[in-house]
Amino acid sequence: MKKPLLLLAMLVLVLSTFLAACSGGDKEKTTADPKDGEKGAAEEGKPQDGGTLTYALSSEFKGLLNWNFYDADGDDDIIAFFDDPLIDYDENLKAQPNIASWKTDDNKVFTFTFEKGVKWHNGEELTVNDWVFAIETIATLGGEHQRWSNVNTIQGVKEFNEKKADKISGLEVVDDYTLKITFDKARVNNLDNVWAYPLSRKEFEGIAPKDMAASEQVRTKPVGTGAYKVTKVIPGESVELTRNEDYWKGKPHIEKIVVKVIDTSLTTGELKNGTLDMTPFHPTVLPEIEALDNVDVVRYPGLSYYYIGFKLGKYDGKKNVMDKEKYQNKELRQAMLYAINRQEWVDAFFSGLGKPLNRPIPTSHWIAAPNEDMPVQYEYSPEKAKELLDKAGYVDKDNDGFREDPKGKKFVVKFSHYATGNPTFEARAKAMTQYWEEVGLKSELQMTDVNLYYDQLEKDDPAIEVFYGGWGTGADPDPLPLWGIESVWNYPRWVNEDAQKLLEDAVDLDVVGTDSDKRAQLYADWQKIFNEEVPALPIAELEEVMAVSKRVQGVKFDVSGSNSPHEWWIKQ
């Protein structure tokens, strides 16, 4: 069940230790270290057909059930059961053919060849025209679409978006199974970055791209090419899937999969009772889950990091513009990071299965510069925070215990965090505001419904000034789609020309060739700029955990995700 290995928005849903008796409120991506968590069928005997697998989500899913439109955690767990990617990734995060294979001589022009006979769940055969349709759909929507950075490097996409051309010049359909893609320039990561998720032209015929996300084809009647077909959707609550008898890789063993949202306090009990087969869970309840004799716990290094961002500007439809004054002062941002006891916070809310970091790259990735090489270490120091605030002109002028801004006006840190109905999230967020108030920064907390939260971030809602977020990285850890000047996912709207140049050079074959060391050095230099500028405050990275019932066989995990669910089976 490999999910899209691209830089994607993810929700960091965390549970407080004082409710450790609950089963956990966070869920992240379900990838694993094969050495720690492999469950194979070989030692269990011959796979058996039949049965129902129950998979749990810890919070209401948004319901954008299509790779081309989803933007929140939970939806991707569901989509991965019923829609296959064109390209897969191995345990080393190297691209492998799935539905599509490819060849290139120069990393600029790629020729992709599709497997024949792969069918959508509506009976139509998948062709390269469906991939062209997906790219054209995203290109039509342009910068407002989250995957814009995954298509805008294809030759002619920008002209198509600006209506200067009626087709994308870099897409050449050779035949139904062969597509030639020409990028605007040769890059090291063109293959890893390109959007490789087709969209059924038949299903969306007659629907304008701007209306697709709200359509029943996305919300309640999605189709894919995967091992399971969606048969019933109760929005925000559950999805039922039945096996695809004509699946192109072979008939799945398990007859039915149910994905349901359950209250986090019920997870341990349902695992124990056998009414739940698979779920991610929060580290605070690790001892409880490990104590269950009918459940295996998979532990694996994470590919995610968590941060606190500042709204420094807005996205103007084409690029980010840093035009909001309140948090432009770098020393203010640095002081707010010095004020946070990150190790204490991680220990309290993640049971020690996490660690602070000083750059926005998880340690598991090869481009991660050592934390100790960062120019500023940001060891917890309220005194250093106060010193920086004094220097920057944030001082208490009316003796009320809180600092005014350099102009003498009241200064309040308005901190936003998402709400899912779990009251412990508010406790976690309040801990952050308490750290800031201890150094004299008056702070207010705003809890926002999780389904509204990221919409507000993307639309630069003025209600959000300082915010909590997290990112997951994929096969290629290039930060440009998240932190680039033209990226809609650059939520702080940070603009730094030197940083931009480093990221562009790091994927330019004319600059780095195939020298991974040279590329890594450019990324290290970029991390140093980020570390000093702190447009977002790096907080922590986590080790991930997953619970799998022992009756579920044939599941294999590695850092890229799990194997295809058509290989899983249930011991009867």
C-alpha angles and dihedrals in degrees: 000000000000114000125208107294096214133107103283141174113256135178118237103212110183136184127216121239094236088070094047089133086072116082099244140281104216128085128178135171116317103235126133150190105254092214092058105036115022116139111183135180096225096086092037098060133244117347115258126216126229138035136102125268119206118207121187133215118197097216140027112287119230095230104230092138102183129083090229094060111023116113106166139067115261096039090071092054088058097042092052090066094058111024127058127211122233091232128041131198130222131219089279091053091248118146115256130184115262115156089344132048124188149191133200136174099194110020088246103077117042128183113206124196122198128215110251121238098030107142136199115233088256089065097254117129116246113243135173087260088074089056091048088050091054093050092046090050093053091042090053091054092044123178094001089067117085093224096053091110089056093059107026093083091065112102112261098012095113092048089050091050091050090049091242089123133031094216138028108261093205093062116080118177105208093178138325091290103034128070127176115206121194117194124208090250141355112275134174092234105038091117095047093045101046117104104252104180117103125213122218106250091198095052094051098038111142095011116118113233091242090058099044098088091058095046126108087242086070103027109040111356106042122164130200142162097252139115095271135045124219109241103167136017125190100188113246093356115063148341126207121205132185127201120273103236090196097048109154094231094048139285112307118240099220113074100206140015124198120195112194139172113235134180108265092233089064099053099090092045094049092049090050093048093048095242090116125052108179137015143141113239141188120270093237090075096043093114091053094050093044089054092061111100094203096055135071118212117216117203122189142160114271130235094204138093133193128218148167112237135199125219099235096165145324142280109248096198094269107039145358118271120198100214106132111102106197100084101024092109107099093201090057091054092045091050091053090055094047087052094061119086092213097177092051090047094048092047091050098046103029103035090241094298091122141054137207118256134195101211135047096250123091114239092239091071121088093229094058109119113218111271090232091059093062113109093233122039099190095211109183107278122153088182092056089047091053091047092053092046092051091049091050092052099255100137137148104255100167098043095238092129095257132092127248122214122261089272092056095252126134110274122204127175104223104202121191127200131170122254125214101171091272106119093203091072089067090052090053092050093046089057088063093051090049091056090054094045090053088066093045103267110133107224137193125195123217118190112202129192108263094234091056098039102081092038087059091048094050093046093046093237106197089226088075118070106147118020145179119236148149139209134206119209128211142202094313111040095202105150094205096097089055104035104024123120092245097042118115087201090063088099097178087054089227115180121191118155095200091051091047092052092052092053093047092048092049091067098034111108090204089060106035103015105190094321105127092186091058090047092049090052092054090051090048090053089050091051090053091055091048091047092056098038096042098193080171128022111240107224113171151324123221142214107236128230134196133184119218124180114239090233089067110086136184096037115139126185132198134157092280095056135268130318120264113296090230086076094054121096139180123236104233 
